[in-house]
Amino acid sequence: MENIAEPSYWVQVHRLEHGDGGILDQDDLLSDVVDDKDRKRERGGEKEREKGEREERKREERGGGREREERKREERGGGRERRKMGGREKRERGEEREKERRRERVRREKERETEKRGKKRGRERERGEQERERIREREERERERKREGQRERRRDGQREREGQREQERQKKRKRERKRRERKKEKQREKERERR
C-alpha cells in the first residue's frame, strides 16, 4: 500500500506512542485502531463485571426482595391494617398541611391589612400633623395681630395723652399770658393815676 500524505489523528497517536517520526502505511494505522478498540472493549467488560459484582454484594447484604419486604413489614407492625392506617394518616396529614397553609395565608393577609392600616394611619397622622401645624400657624398669626392691635391702641392712647398734655400746656400758656397782660394793665392804670 502507498504511503498516506496527510498525517491523520491516528498517525499522530502512533508517533506519540512509538516515537518514530516517519509516515506510516495503512496497515499500521488499521492495526492501531483495532488494538485501541480491543482495549476499550476489555475495559468496558471489566467495568460491567465490577458493577455486577457490586450490585450482587448489595443484594446479599440487604437480603432478598421478599425477605426485605417481610422484615420491613415486621418493623412497621402488621401489613394491611398498617396500609389502611397509612392512607388515613396521609389524609389527616394532608388536611393538617392544608389547615396550616390556610392559617399561613390568613396570617399573611392580616399582616398586609395591618401594614395597609399602618400606612393609612401614618398618612392620617401626617395629615393630622399638617392640620395641627396649620392651626398653630393661624393661632400664632391671630395672636400677633392682637398684639399689634394692642401696640397700635397703646400708641394711639399715647398720642391722645400727648395731645391732651399739649392742650393743657397751651391752656396754661394762655392763662399765663392773660395774667401777665392783666398785671401790666394794672401797672399802667396805677401810673396814670399817679400822673
Long-range contacts (C-beta under 8 A, 24 or more apart in sequence): 1-25, 1-26, 1-27, 4-29
